[in-house]
Amino acid sequence: MTKLNVIEAVVPEQLVKSTHICRQICATIAASLLSLSGGLTFGFTAVMLPQLEADPEFPYDKKFDSWIASISPLAMIMGCLFSGSMSDGIGRKMGQIVLIFPFMIGWIIMGFSTNNVFMLIGRFITGICTGAIRPNTMVYIGELTDPKYRAIALFIPSAAIHIGAFISHVVGKYVYWRYSCFVFIIPNLITLTMLMFVKESPLWLLTKGKIDEGIISFRLFRGNGETSEKELAKVLEKCQEKTEQSNFKDNMDIIFSKPFMKSLMTILLLFIAVQWCGINTLSFYAEEIFEKTFSGDIDSFMLMLVTDCIRVLASVVVCIFARVIPRKPTFVGCCFSTSIVLVALVVYLYLNPAGLVWLAVICMVAYIMIASALTCISWSFVAEIFPSKVRGFGSGLSSGMSFGLLFISVKVTPTIMAKYGESAMYAGFAVVTLISGVFLSFILPETSGKSLQDIEDSLYKKKGGEKSNIDIVTVPTNPQV
């Protein structure tokens, strides 16, 4: 009898069960703290750029504004592309630990920067880390959590990003921008400490042939009750069905298969809706956009903080109801609702009725709340829709596409506002979101309440009903769920 069995044999069953859940919670929080650091990267420019302009010790140049803001999303693309291979190679947990150190270095470079070049370098490094973190944490959380809690757990990193953006706006507004950079290192240090005390993903260990470690990790996260042991037996059986070492050709067969390409195109459309609905672009230019939209009738900074709180609230609400809401119809419904609210905002800006600024504020608040829910739901699909043998690669590639779309949005938004006005910007957001929602209503799979194995079986089957020749190994799931 192993040490783990002996301990759990003498501990009351309910306490053991709670301990397993606590381990899942701790691992999810540790990974989500890195997403919070990504939120700091997203939101900091909204308050840093005005400070740079007023700082006599920094050689401010207006033409660098859009680059300082957009270089992070550009770097996020690169981070996503190598993150998948890194997490597949060295592990989900170790991949996160490796990213912490350059993340801190990026903030330090920004804090000590004396010109735009060093500022861009610091923003580029933090952008790479943010991009690499997003798919890595989603896959790690998705692989270690129980299917009945997985939907909730996968929404938490998105909520953490919103919280990070809010913190960056508050700290960045009232704290000197150099000091803020050093404050933003703290979440990385906390994450590093927590990750030292949690286990690696059980699925990754088992697929790498580390059977003993994988079994221990699985039981630590999922327990060793009767149901859990059946799940473990199922995943071990899957591991025995595949070759001991996946070769390059096997992975290429999966990547260039029609089901994989369909999944990739589905995720691309999903992220077009998310990144081009404009909600994430607000994090980079919030004060400027609000100032121009409402013509100085309201305090743009206070509205920015209010909208940050709304984004956090919306993500928390999505987490709370994650187990009962069907994700596909909810996501598509949010696409249509976002478009409707944006059209209402465009109509207000076109008519510009006197004394009705409160109506525009209501439209803006509704837009931010609905679009924030859209963002939270979208990322949960990334950790589920790809086969586990290339899940790191697939999630990294799709996340890279997401940040590429974000880079385009962040880079061109100031130009669109300057040349065509805010109405054109909001109208463009509405049209893209509506069209994406229409297409996704037909091709987006419903994953709520399904195990990873069920999702993969439904997506990677031949028309005749037989499984594709793609060899699928996934996290063991609870057959009762």
Secondary structure, DSSP 8 states (H G I E B T S, - for coil): --HHHHHHHHS-HHHHHHHHHHHHHHHHHHHHHHHHHHHHHHHHHHHHHHHHHH-TTS---GGGHHHHHHHHHHHHHHHHHHHHHHHHHH-HHHHHHHHHHHHHHHHHHHHH--SHHHHHHHHHHHHHHHHHHHHHHHHHHHHHS-HHHHHHHHHHHHHHHHHHHHHHHHHHHHS-HHHHHHHTTHHHHHHHHHHTTS---HHHHHHTT-HHHHHHHHHHHH-SSHHHHHHHHHHHHHHHHS-SS--HHHHHHHHTSHHHHHHHHHHHHHHHHHHTSSTTTHHHHHHHHHHHHTTTSS-HHHHHHHHHHHHHHHHHHHHHTTTTS-HHHHHHHHHHHHHHHHHHHHHHHHH--TT-HHHHHHHHHHHHHHHHHHHHHHHHHHTTSS-GGGHHHHHHHHHHHHHHHHHHHHHHHHHHHHHH-HHHHHHHHHHHHHHHHHHHHHH----TT--HHHHHHHHSB-TTSSB-SS--------TT-
